[in-house]
Amino acid sequence: MPLKIGSLVDDRYRINARIGHGGMAEVYEGTDIITKRVVAIKLIREDVMKDPVNLRRFQNEASIAASLNHSNIVKVYNHGTIDGVPYIANEYIKGQNLKEVLDFRSALPLEEAIDYMIQLAAALSYAHAHGIVHRDVKPDNLYVMGDGTIKLGDFGIAQNEINEINSINSEIVGSVHYLAPEITLGKPATGRSDIYSAGVTFFELITGRVPFNKQKAIDIAVAHVKEKFPSVKKYLPNCPKEVERIISKCTMKNPKDRYETADELYKDLLKLKEDPKNFKEKKNIFSKIFGFK
């Protein structure tokens, strides 16, 4: 059910333009006629809506994200239905997601990546404090604003941590390249599962590659469970030890060996950013003697 340009949704949102077509929804630019702000209207596609799992995920995103209010999380302003079809009115994001940035730039400078990771850790710390596990942390779901602010979006498979722990038949969902080992093993996702995915994201931001890249999804999932997580120094020999330590702690196989909270990760990333020694260019013996770069 495409929306007509100029039409009014819920007597509040004037549709200005169709701006996108995703796997789950049609996306429109709209104007809130009360607040005058520009919003994005996500309308679930009717073919997608026929699958009750997809419908539940769309409604899940609306209800969970609407309960969160943080500068590093895409804000949901409202949600409802249009002729029985669910919609979400959320913050209008101009810019790319981090996956698109990586596709263009291959990898990011360390300082830029750390700044993005600090913001991601802040978003996760806030969500976890409110009992929400995102379960799909990855560059695709991190949006870069014009001023360098990162916003975590796409809470479609997020879940209240209490409900997740009490669920007997939890679905194994999430993107396999970023999936924590315990989820592959059928255990419930927790905040530490998000921390694992954040560690994989950090690795990808600075190396331009995911840690395990095999042809079959099942082989990637098994690698996260059984294979040693690759050292970032394999791809960035001059990477500061503290960066390697943080990534390693995020991506330990046993959740108990990871950061206990995203707030702990946030504090370590801040210390990393504030220590100038981490950003000095390391020189080999010849450059020290002869001045070579």
Backbone bond lengths (Angstrom), bond angles and torsions (degrees), N, CA, C in turn:
res aa  C-N    CA-C-N  psi(-1)  N-CA   C-N-CA  omega(-1)  CA-C   N-CA-C  phi
1 M - - - 1.456 - - 1.530 109.76 -
2 P 1.326 118.06 85.94 1.461 119.66 -179.62 1.522 111.55 -65.27
3 L 1.340 114.73 144.87 1.462 119.39 178.28 1.525 109.78 -87.63
4 K 1.305 115.98 141.91 1.459 120.56 -179.92 1.524 109.95 -82.87
5 I 1.344 115.04 137.00 1.455 119.76 176.20 1.529 108.51 -61.78
6 G 1.324 115.77 131.31 1.459 120.77 -178.69 1.516 113.59 94.35
7 S 1.338 116.95 -12.23 1.463 119.44 -179.63 1.528 110.28 -74.31
8 L 1.326 115.53 163.15 1.462 121.79 -177.72 1.526 109.17 -113.28
9 V 1.325 116.03 125.97 1.462 122.11 179.58 1.523 108.73 -98.64
10 D 1.328 115.65 125.84 1.471 121.73 179.53 1.523 112.84 53.52
11 D 1.316 116.11 31.96 1.473 121.38 -179.87 1.522 112.38 56.50
12 R 1.344 116.65 25.35 1.475 118.71 -175.80 1.517 114.14 -138.81
13 Y 1.349 117.78 -37.94 1.462 120.66 -172.31 1.533 110.52 -109.91
14 R 1.319 115.49 114.88 1.459 121.50 177.57 1.526 108.84 -84.16
15 I 1.328 117.98 122.87 1.462 121.99 -178.54 1.535 109.57 -78.80
16 N 1.337 115.20 121.27 1.468 121.05 -178.21 1.524 113.12 -96.54
17 A 1.358 116.33 -40.18 1.463 119.75 -175.04 1.515 109.91 -165.73
18 R 1.324 116.19 154.49 1.466 121.64 171.49 1.512 106.54 -88.70
19 I 1.331 117.47 125.47 1.471 119.84 -172.75 1.522 114.15 -117.99
20 G 1.313 117.88 -7.35 1.456 116.81 -178.37 1.508 113.31 -171.63
21 H 1.333 114.35 164.41 1.464 122.02 -179.43 1.520 106.06 -143.24
22 G 1.337 115.99 106.17 1.460 119.83 -178.22 1.508 112.16 -103.61
23 G 1.338 115.12 -174.97 1.452 119.92 179.80 1.512 112.87 -66.55
24 M 1.347 115.88 -26.88 1.464 120.23 -176.44 1.523 113.49 -109.37
25 A 1.345 116.82 -29.56 1.459 118.07 -167.20 1.519 113.36 -146.91
26 E 1.328 113.96 158.87 1.457 122.18 165.78 1.530 106.35 -90.01
27 V 1.332 116.50 139.38 1.462 119.46 -176.97 1.526 109.53 -120.06
28 Y 1.326 115.05 132.41 1.463 121.65 -178.50 1.526 110.21 -124.54
29 E 1.318 115.00 150.15 1.456 119.38 168.66 1.519 107.58 -88.52
30 G 1.318 116.01 134.30 1.450 120.43 178.88 1.512 111.19 -137.29
31 T 1.310 115.99 169.19 1.461 121.81 175.40 1.515 108.98 -122.57
32 D 1.318 115.79 128.63 1.457 121.28 174.56 1.528 107.06 -75.33
33 I 1.307 117.69 111.76 1.476 120.18 -173.37 1.527 111.76 -72.00
34 I 1.342 117.48 -11.58 1.465 120.78 177.85 1.524 110.74 -88.92
35 T 1.329 116.40 -50.25 1.473 120.02 -177.10 1.530 112.45 -92.59
36 K 1.337 116.36 -14.66 1.475 123.85 -179.25 1.536 113.16 71.85
37 R 1.323 117.63 7.70 1.461 118.44 179.61 1.530 110.58 -86.65
38 V 1.333 113.95 152.49 1.461 120.90 176.06 1.525 108.53 -80.76
39 V 1.322 116.78 136.18 1.464 121.75 -179.35 1.528 109.13 -130.51
40 A 1.311 115.26 163.88 1.466 121.23 171.00 1.526 107.49 -104.41
41 I 1.303 116.76 129.38 1.469 122.26 177.62 1.529 107.90 -105.89
42 K 1.335 115.24 115.50 1.467 120.60 176.88 1.520 108.24 -101.17
43 L 1.312 115.44 120.84 1.467 121.60 -179.73 1.525 108.25 -115.82
44 I 1.327 116.92 118.87 1.457 119.63 -177.14 1.533 109.86 -60.53
45 R 1.325 116.00 136.68 1.467 120.13 179.16 1.528 109.28 -68.72
46 E 1.318 115.60 141.91 1.464 120.06 -175.17 1.525 111.76 -64.86
47 D 1.347 117.34 -34.45 1.467 119.13 178.50 1.527 110.55 -68.49
48 V 1.323 116.39 -35.35 1.467 121.29 178.38 1.527 110.31 -70.48
49 M 1.298 115.73 -36.48 1.465 122.17 -176.49 1.526 112.51 -63.43
50 K 1.336 117.19 -22.30 1.465 120.77 -178.64 1.527 111.78 -66.14
51 D 1.327 116.66 -24.44 1.464 121.06 177.95 1.530 107.85 -87.57
52 P 1.314 118.83 116.89 1.474 120.73 -177.20 1.524 113.73 -60.51
53 V 1.350 116.98 -28.43 1.472 120.45 177.51 1.524 109.73 -65.52
54 N 1.342 116.39 -45.66 1.467 120.14 179.02 1.526 111.21 -63.76
55 L 1.308 115.96 -41.12 1.458 120.03 179.70 1.521 110.36 -62.65
56 R 1.322 115.80 -41.76 1.462 119.82 179.33 1.525 111.31 -64.06
57 R 1.338 116.70 -39.98 1.464 119.82 180.00 1.520 111.71 -66.32
58 F 1.321 116.33 -39.38 1.462 119.89 179.32 1.528 109.87 -65.49
59 Q 1.320 116.67 -44.97 1.459 120.71 178.96 1.527 110.76 -67.02
60 N 1.325 115.66 -32.93 1.459 122.08 177.78 1.521 110.23 -62.85
61 E 1.334 115.81 -45.99 1.460 120.15 179.17 1.520 110.30 -60.05
62 A 1.327 116.29 -42.32 1.464 120.38 -178.39 1.522 110.98 -62.22
63 S 1.319 116.75 -49.00 1.469 119.63 -174.05 1.521 112.24 -73.42
64 I 1.336 117.54 -40.79 1.463 119.89 -177.44 1.521 111.18 -72.94
65 A 1.329 117.58 -50.43 1.460 120.11 -176.95 1.526 111.42 -64.58
66 A 1.318 117.17 -32.15 1.468 120.19 179.64 1.523 111.80 -65.01
67 S 1.336 116.66 -21.97 1.465 120.36 -178.64 1.525 112.10 -84.55
68 L 1.344 117.51 -6.49 1.468 121.58 -175.70 1.520 111.00 -107.33
69 N 1.325 115.15 139.44 1.460 120.06 179.98 1.533 108.86 -138.98
70 H 1.339 115.06 93.33 1.470 120.70 -176.92 1.517 108.90 -145.40
71 S 1.307 116.47 145.80 1.470 120.82 -175.42 1.518 113.37 -64.60
72 N 1.335 117.66 -18.71 1.464 120.84 179.97 1.522 113.03 -107.67
73 I 1.334 116.51 19.20 1.464 122.21 175.95 1.523 108.26 -127.49
74 V 1.323 115.97 132.73 1.468 120.23 178.06 1.525 108.12 -58.86
75 K 1.321 115.58 123.53 1.461 120.91 -174.62 1.525 111.68 -83.32
76 V 1.324 116.22 128.32 1.464 121.80 171.09 1.519 107.76 -94.78
77 Y 1.326 116.28 121.22 1.465 121.29 -177.80 1.523 112.24 -87.30
78 N 1.341 115.30 -35.82 1.458 117.96 -172.39 1.529 108.56 -163.35
79 H 1.304 116.55 162.18 1.467 120.76 172.50 1.520 108.36 -155.23
80 G 1.312 114.58 154.85 1.455 119.74 -177.80 1.509 110.31 -175.95
81 T 1.308 117.59 -151.36 1.464 121.23 178.95 1.520 109.88 -134.55
82 I 1.326 114.65 150.12 1.461 122.67 174.09 1.521 106.58 -120.83
83 D 1.312 117.43 108.73 1.471 121.99 -176.41 1.525 110.77 51.83
84 G 1.326 115.79 42.13 1.460 121.19 177.79 1.508 115.45 84.53
85 V 1.342 117.87 -2.53 1.468 121.70 -179.82 1.532 108.82 -102.05
86 P 1.344 118.17 122.46 1.463 120.44 -177.02 1.530 112.70 -65.91
87 Y 1.338 115.07 145.04 1.459 120.86 173.99 1.529 109.04 -136.59
88 I 1.329 115.14 160.23 1.458 122.38 174.75 1.526 107.25 -128.80
89 A 1.316 116.44 132.05 1.465 121.44 172.72 1.523 107.20 -104.83
90 N 1.312 116.11 111.94 1.460 117.72 -178.65 1.528 112.40 -128.99
91 E 1.314 113.87 177.14 1.460 122.53 -179.87 1.530 109.57 -54.61
92 Y 1.308 116.41 136.27 1.462 120.78 -180.00 1.526 108.74 -83.69
93 I 1.307 116.03 119.71 1.464 121.61 -176.33 1.522 109.77 -103.81
94 K 1.320 115.39 118.15 1.465 119.92 173.02 1.517 107.73 -100.25
95 G 1.302 116.61 129.04 1.454 119.23 179.52 1.514 111.78 127.91
96 Q 1.333 114.68 -169.77 1.461 120.91 -175.23 1.517 110.81 -106.87
97 N 1.324 114.93 163.95 1.456 117.11 166.82 1.534 108.26 -87.85
98 L 1.320 116.26 166.95 1.467 119.89 -173.91 1.521 112.63 -67.07
99 K 1.318 117.38 -25.24 1.464 119.79 176.68 1.520 109.86 -66.10
100 E 1.329 116.80 -42.49 1.461 121.01 177.58 1.527 110.67 -64.52
101 V 1.331 116.61 -37.42 1.467 120.91 176.63 1.521 110.19 -62.77
102 L 1.331 116.70 -44.80 1.471 120.84 179.26 1.521 111.71 -65.52
103 D 1.322 116.81 -38.05 1.465 119.76 178.84 1.526 110.64 -59.95
104 F 1.330 116.49 -32.46 1.466 121.12 -178.32 1.527 112.12 -86.92
105 R 1.347 116.43 -38.10 1.463 120.17 -171.58 1.531 113.59 -106.59
106 S 1.305 118.03 -6.09 1.478 124.40 -179.40 1.525 112.55 73.98
107 A 1.314 118.06 -58.30 1.462 121.75 179.03 1.525 107.70 -150.79
108 L 1.333 115.75 164.61 1.459 120.40 -176.77 1.523 111.13 -110.02
109 P 1.330 117.98 149.66 1.467 120.59 172.35 1.523 109.64 -58.97
110 L 1.321 115.86 149.47 1.455 121.41 -173.37 1.528 112.30 -57.26
111 E 1.321 118.10 -45.76 1.467 120.43 -177.13 1.528 111.72 -62.27
112 E 1.322 116.67 -39.82 1.461 120.73 179.17 1.529 110.34 -66.68
113 A 1.335 116.23 -43.57 1.462 120.50 179.76 1.529 110.98 -62.63
114 I 1.327 116.77 -41.44 1.469 120.36 179.52 1.517 110.50 -63.49
115 D 1.321 117.24 -40.79 1.464 120.74 178.82 1.528 110.65 -61.01
116 Y 1.329 116.93 -42.75 1.463 120.41 177.72 1.525 110.94 -65.43
117 M 1.322 116.88 -39.73 1.466 120.46 -178.60 1.527 111.62 -67.42
118 I 1.328 117.13 -35.97 1.469 120.51 176.03 1.523 109.66 -59.17
119 Q 1.319 115.95 -43.90 1.465 120.20 -179.49 1.526 111.50 -68.07
120 L 1.335 116.76 -38.55 1.464 120.17 177.05 1.525 110.24 -63.70
121 A 1.325 116.77 -44.25 1.469 120.24 179.47 1.525 110.92 -62.08
122 A 1.333 116.98 -37.06 1.467 120.70 177.70 1.532 110.48 -64.32
123 A 1.329 116.23 -42.70 1.467 120.60 178.75 1.524 110.92 -62.88
124 L 1.328 116.65 -44.38 1.460 120.45 -179.32 1.528 111.23 -67.35
125 S 1.321 116.22 -39.51 1.458 119.98 179.04 1.528 110.07 -59.22
126 Y 1.329 116.04 -43.08 1.460 121.21 179.53 1.536 110.67 -66.25
127 A 1.336 116.95 -48.70 1.463 120.31 -179.07 1.525 111.19 -60.51
128 H 1.333 116.35 -45.57 1.469 120.22 -179.02 1.525 110.97 -64.01
129 A 1.339 116.91 -37.31 1.468 120.41 178.50 1.528 111.08 -63.28
130 H 1.336 116.03 -23.58 1.461 121.05 177.54 1.534 111.66 -99.11
131 G 1.333 116.30 14.77 1.459 120.93 174.12 1.510 115.44 79.04
132 I 1.352 117.73 14.94 1.459 121.35 -176.32 1.528 110.96 -107.57
133 V 1.334 116.55 125.31 1.463 122.99 172.57 1.523 107.13 -102.79
134 H 1.333 117.00 125.97 1.471 120.55 -174.74 1.524 111.79 -71.30
135 R 1.320 116.89 -47.35 1.470 125.46 176.51 1.533 115.22 72.30
136 D 1.320 118.13 3.85 1.472 118.86 178.02 1.533 110.33 -147.93
137 V 1.328 115.55 45.97 1.465 120.81 178.56 1.526 108.92 -73.81
138 K 1.324 115.92 123.08 1.461 122.31 179.38 1.529 107.91 -168.82
139 P 1.336 117.76 163.47 1.470 119.89 -178.35 1.522 114.06 -56.75
140 D 1.336 117.52 -31.81 1.472 121.15 179.47 1.530 112.14 -59.76
141 N 1.321 116.85 -28.05 1.465 121.15 -175.04 1.522 112.85 -103.42
142 L 1.330 116.46 14.51 1.459 122.09 176.84 1.520 108.40 -116.02
143 Y 1.316 116.20 119.69 1.462 121.64 -173.23 1.519 110.58 -105.47
144 V 1.335 115.55 134.50 1.458 121.88 -175.97 1.524 109.12 -99.76
145 M 1.321 116.12 117.67 1.455 121.53 177.11 1.532 109.36 -82.36
146 G 1.335 115.52 166.46 1.454 120.22 -177.54 1.512 114.68 -61.42
147 D 1.343 116.60 -27.29 1.465 120.36 -178.77 1.521 113.31 -92.64
148 G 1.351 116.72 7.60 1.459 120.37 179.16 1.519 114.07 92.50
149 T 1.323 116.58 -1.31 1.464 119.71 176.61 1.526 109.83 -71.04
150 I 1.326 115.46 138.66 1.467 121.72 176.17 1.525 108.41 -103.63
151 K 1.334 115.91 137.80 1.456 119.97 177.15 1.533 109.88 -127.44
152 L 1.312 115.25 127.89 1.462 122.15 177.37 1.517 109.21 -84.06
153 G 1.321 116.51 125.71 1.454 121.04 -179.75 1.513 111.84 -128.17
154 D 1.330 115.77 -167.64 1.459 123.61 175.52 1.528 112.62 58.58
155 F 1.315 114.97 69.83 1.464 121.70 178.70 1.524 111.62 -91.55
156 G 1.336 117.32 26.22 1.458 121.16 -174.98 1.511 115.47 -60.21
157 I 1.344 117.33 -31.98 1.468 119.22 179.07 1.519 111.12 -112.87
158 A 1.330 116.00 11.71 1.467 119.52 175.84 1.522 109.28 -63.42
159 Q 1.315 115.34 157.91 1.456 118.30 -177.76 1.513 110.19 -149.44
160 N 1.322 114.18 146.25 1.448 119.38 172.01 1.517 108.19 -64.33
161 E 1.337 116.32 127.98 1.467 120.25 -172.48 1.520 112.20 -59.98
162 I 1.315 117.96 -37.52 1.467 120.61 -180.00 1.525 110.66 -64.66
163 N 1.334 116.03 -44.95 1.468 119.73 179.42 1.515 110.95 -63.77
164 E 1.342 115.57 -37.72 1.461 119.68 -179.27 1.513 110.70 -64.83
165 I 1.326 116.85 -43.73 1.462 120.47 -178.44 1.522 110.91 -66.04
166 N 1.342 115.72 -34.33 1.465 119.56 -178.72 1.523 113.38 -83.40
167 S 1.351 116.59 -6.27 1.461 119.98 -177.98 1.525 109.78 -80.54
168 I 1.314 115.81 130.00 1.465 119.60 -178.82 1.525 110.44 -81.56
169 N 1.321 116.92 -43.42 1.464 120.92 -176.23 1.533 110.23 -108.49
170 S 1.328 116.47 64.57 1.458 120.07 -179.06 1.522 109.95 -68.42
171 E 1.328 115.70 137.43 1.455 119.55 177.09 1.523 109.70 -73.76
172 I 1.325 116.89 144.73 1.458 120.25 171.45 1.520 106.28 -89.42
173 V 1.325 115.14 101.75 1.456 120.16 -176.59 1.523 109.42 -128.82
174 G 1.330 115.28 162.87 1.455 120.36 -177.24 1.512 109.18 123.38
175 S 1.313 115.82 172.68 1.460 121.18 -177.89 1.521 109.59 -91.31
176 V 1.314 116.16 126.18 1.465 121.07 -166.92 1.523 113.27 -60.97
177 H 1.329 118.97 -31.42 1.471 121.01 -179.37 1.530 111.64 -66.34
178 Y 1.321 117.20 -19.67 1.473 121.73 -174.05 1.526 112.06 -119.64
179 L 1.316 116.58 8.66 1.455 122.04 -170.14 1.531 112.00 -79.85
180 A 1.320 116.39 125.51 1.466 121.16 178.72 1.526 110.06 -64.85
181 P 1.342 117.56 144.33 1.472 121.29 -176.63 1.525 114.23 -54.99
182 E 1.328 116.89 -38.76 1.471 119.11 -176.46 1.517 112.23 -64.69
183 I 1.336 117.34 -28.92 1.466 119.67 179.13 1.524 109.62 -71.63
184 T 1.334 116.69 -40.94 1.466 120.80 175.28 1.531 110.73 -58.39
185 L 1.330 116.05 -35.24 1.465 121.19 -178.77 1.530 112.26 -81.62
186 G 1.345 116.24 4.85 1.451 120.05 175.01 1.512 115.47 85.53
187 K 1.331 116.16 11.40 1.469 119.42 179.15 1.530 109.55 -89.58
188 P 1.323 117.67 159.02 1.467 120.24 -177.54 1.522 112.21 -67.97
189 A 1.325 115.36 147.00 1.460 121.05 175.80 1.517 109.29 -75.76
190 T 1.334 115.49 143.37 1.466 122.04 176.26 1.524 107.80 -132.67
191 G 1.315 116.19 -179.16 1.454 119.90 175.94 1.523 111.92 -56.76
192 R 1.321 117.24 -32.38 1.470 120.02 -179.32 1.530 111.63 -71.22
193 S 1.329 116.74 -21.45 1.471 119.90 173.63 1.522 109.78 -68.56
194 D 1.331 116.77 -40.41 1.463 121.01 175.11 1.526 110.94 -63.66
195 I 1.328 116.49 -36.96 1.467 120.75 179.32 1.526 110.18 -64.49
196 Y 1.323 116.88 -39.11 1.473 120.02 175.71 1.529 110.04 -59.29
197 S 1.334 116.51 -48.45 1.468 120.72 -179.65 1.529 111.12 -62.65
198 A 1.326 116.62 -34.74 1.464 120.42 176.51 1.530 110.66 -64.77
199 G 1.332 116.60 -38.92 1.465 120.29 177.54 1.517 111.88 -64.25
200 V 1.329 116.71 -40.76 1.468 120.81 176.61 1.529 109.39 -63.66
201 T 1.324 116.29 -40.69 1.463 120.71 178.77 1.525 111.12 -62.24
202 F 1.323 117.66 -43.49 1.472 122.35 177.99 1.527 109.39 -59.64
203 F 1.330 116.06 -46.16 1.463 121.49 178.13 1.527 110.45 -55.97
204 E 1.329 116.46 -45.88 1.462 120.52 -177.37 1.530 111.80 -68.76
205 L 1.320 116.78 -38.84 1.464 119.70 -178.37 1.528 112.04 -59.50
206 I 1.337 116.81 -37.80 1.472 118.99 -174.63 1.531 113.90 -97.81
207 T 1.334 117.52 -15.36 1.473 119.65 178.49 1.519 112.58 -107.90
208 G 1.338 116.78 -20.49 1.457 120.27 -177.65 1.514 113.69 79.39
209 R 1.325 117.09 12.81 1.479 120.76 -178.94 1.517 110.08 -146.51
210 V 1.327 115.06 156.74 1.459 120.22 174.42 1.525 108.11 -86.18
211 P 1.341 117.96 155.13 1.470 119.97 -174.89 1.523 114.63 -65.16
212 F 1.327 116.99 -36.05 1.461 121.53 -179.82 1.520 108.48 -127.03
213 N 1.311 116.66 117.84 1.461 119.84 -176.02 1.526 109.04 -130.88
214 K 1.320 115.60 87.40 1.458 121.99 -178.70 1.525 109.00 -112.37
215 Q 1.324 116.92 168.89 1.461 120.26 -175.01 1.522 112.75 -70.08
216 K 1.319 117.38 -40.60 1.459 120.97 -175.68 1.526 110.98 -100.69
217 A 1.321 114.41 138.71 1.466 119.99 -179.51 1.527 111.29 -58.79
218 I 1.329 117.55 -40.10 1.458 120.40 -178.74 1.526 111.16 -62.79
219 D 1.341 116.99 -35.28 1.463 120.69 179.36 1.525 111.30 -68.68
220 I 1.328 116.05 -34.77 1.469 120.06 177.01 1.525 109.54 -67.24
221 A 1.333 115.90 -45.04 1.462 120.27 179.99 1.528 111.02 -60.67
222 V 1.330 116.65 -43.19 1.469 121.14 179.07 1.529 110.74 -64.99
223 A 1.319 116.86 -36.98 1.473 120.60 179.02 1.524 110.62 -62.06
224 H 1.323 117.03 -40.05 1.471 119.72 177.50 1.521 111.14 -61.96
225 V 1.335 116.30 -30.63 1.460 120.57 -179.53 1.525 111.57 -81.33
226 K 1.340 117.29 -42.27 1.469 120.54 -167.14 1.532 115.79 -109.75
227 E 1.331 117.44 -30.76 1.465 119.45 -174.47 1.523 111.81 -88.62
228 K 1.313 115.29 149.65 1.462 120.54 177.66 1.519 109.47 -65.96
229 F 1.325 115.98 134.15 1.458 120.10 177.97 1.524 108.18 -66.77
230 P 1.340 118.27 128.99 1.469 120.07 -174.99 1.524 112.52 -65.13
231 S 1.308 115.31 146.70 1.458 120.31 176.26 1.524 109.93 -73.51
232 V 1.323 116.14 136.60 1.457 119.83 178.20 1.524 110.81 -64.25
233 K 1.340 117.28 -24.67 1.466 121.63 -179.71 1.535 112.03 -67.84
234 K 1.314 116.45 -17.47 1.468 119.93 175.51 1.527 110.10 -61.71
235 Y 1.321 116.22 -33.06 1.467 121.57 -177.96 1.529 112.26 -107.42
236 L 1.333 116.46 -24.98 1.465 121.68 177.72 1.528 108.38 -129.14
237 P 1.329 117.73 83.25 1.469 120.96 -175.24 1.525 114.01 -56.17
238 N 1.326 117.50 -30.48 1.462 120.63 -178.20 1.523 113.28 -94.19
239 C 1.301 116.70 13.65 1.461 120.47 -179.75 1.536 109.95 -62.82
240 P 1.317 118.21 131.56 1.469 120.52 178.46 1.522 112.06 -56.53
241 K 1.329 116.07 143.53 1.464 120.57 -179.40 1.523 112.23 -58.91
242 E 1.330 116.34 -33.43 1.458 119.65 -177.39 1.528 111.30 -68.18
243 V 1.331 117.00 -33.20 1.463 120.48 175.95 1.525 109.27 -65.58
244 E 1.311 115.80 -45.95 1.462 119.93 178.98 1.527 110.65 -61.52
245 R 1.331 116.61 -39.74 1.469 120.20 -179.76 1.529 110.80 -63.44
246 I 1.321 116.99 -43.44 1.465 120.79 -178.47 1.526 110.61 -64.10
247 I 1.333 116.67 -45.87 1.468 120.13 179.36 1.524 110.22 -62.86
248 S 1.329 115.94 -42.10 1.463 120.50 179.79 1.526 111.26 -62.27
249 K 1.339 116.63 -41.89 1.467 119.62 -178.77 1.523 111.23 -68.88
250 C 1.320 117.18 -34.84 1.465 120.59 177.39 1.519 111.75 -65.50
251 T 1.324 116.58 -34.36 1.466 121.00 -167.90 1.530 113.76 -109.15
252 M 1.316 117.14 25.66 1.457 119.63 174.50 1.532 109.31 -64.87
253 K 1.318 116.40 144.96 1.472 120.40 -177.88 1.530 111.45 -62.23
254 N 1.312 115.98 -43.00 1.464 121.12 -179.23 1.527 108.86 -86.48
255 P 1.335 117.97 121.10 1.461 120.03 -178.69 1.528 113.52 -54.32
256 K 1.340 117.05 -30.93 1.468 120.39 -179.05 1.521 112.36 -66.40
257 D 1.334 117.28 -20.22 1.463 121.30 -179.00 1.527 112.09 -89.42
258 R 1.330 117.57 -6.72 1.460 121.30 179.78 1.528 110.04 -85.27
259 Y 1.327 115.42 -179.40 1.458 119.62 170.82 1.517 108.27 -56.34
260 E 1.314 115.59 136.88 1.460 118.88 179.86 1.524 111.05 -68.75
261 T 1.338 115.84 -35.92 1.465 120.61 -179.81 1.528 109.80 -138.21
262 A 1.336 114.91 159.24 1.465 119.88 174.95 1.522 110.74 -67.06
263 D 1.327 116.90 -25.38 1.464 120.24 177.62 1.525 110.90 -65.11
264 E 1.335 117.52 -37.45 1.471 120.93 176.14 1.526 110.14 -63.38
265 L 1.333 116.13 -42.28 1.463 120.69 176.69 1.525 109.87 -61.44
266 Y 1.312 116.69 -44.54 1.475 122.61 179.37 1.528 110.41 -56.23
267 K 1.317 117.13 -46.42 1.466 120.98 -178.12 1.525 111.75 -66.18
268 D 1.329 117.37 -38.65 1.474 120.20 177.81 1.527 111.12 -66.65
269 L 1.327 116.52 -37.95 1.466 120.20 178.86 1.530 111.05 -67.33
270 L 1.337 116.84 -37.27 1.466 120.43 176.48 1.528 110.94 -63.09
271 K 1.339 116.66 -44.20 1.467 120.54 177.47 1.524 110.30 -60.75
272 L 1.314 115.84 -40.52 1.461 121.67 179.08 1.524 110.39 -60.33
273 K 1.317 116.21 -45.59 1.469 121.08 -178.48 1.520 111.70 -65.97
274 E 1.333 116.62 -36.30 1.461 121.24 -173.33 1.523 113.76 -83.27
275 D 1.338 117.33 -8.08 1.472 120.58 -179.58 1.527 109.48 -95.62
276 P 1.344 117.92 106.47 1.474 120.76 -176.61 1.525 113.88 -62.12
277 K 1.327 117.47 -21.59 1.473 119.93 -179.23 1.523 111.38 -61.73
278 N 1.335 116.30 -27.37 1.462 119.68 -177.04 1.517 113.12 -71.61
279 F 1.328 117.09 -14.55 1.455 119.79 -174.26 1.521 113.40 -116.76
280 K 1.331 115.97 7.42 1.461 118.83 174.99 1.517 109.09 -75.76
281 E 1.315 116.08 137.20 1.462 119.71 178.91 1.523 109.09 -70.96
282 K 1.323 115.40 124.79 1.462 119.74 179.89 1.523 110.33 -80.94
283 K 1.321 115.66 134.33 1.464 120.61 -177.63 1.521 110.08 -113.37
284 N 1.321 115.04 143.48 1.460 118.46 176.38 1.525 109.61 -81.89
285 I 1.316 116.75 176.38 1.470 121.63 -174.10 1.522 112.54 -61.36
286 F 1.361 117.58 -35.44 1.464 120.41 -179.21 1.523 111.30 -69.41
287 S 1.348 116.00 -38.73 1.461 118.35 179.96 1.519 110.79 -68.80
288 K 1.358 116.10 -32.44 1.456 119.20 178.87 1.526 111.27 -68.01
289 I 1.328 116.55 -37.43 1.465 120.55 -177.02 1.517 111.56 -82.11
290 F 1.336 116.28 -45.55 1.467 120.29 -171.71 1.526 113.73 -105.50
291 G 1.337 116.81 -6.77 1.466 118.20 179.32 1.512 114.05 83.09
292 F 1.364 118.00 11.61 1.451 120.42 178.24 1.532 109.12 -68.69
293 K 1.332 115.97 151.08 1.450 120.72 173.20 1.513 109.39 -91.52
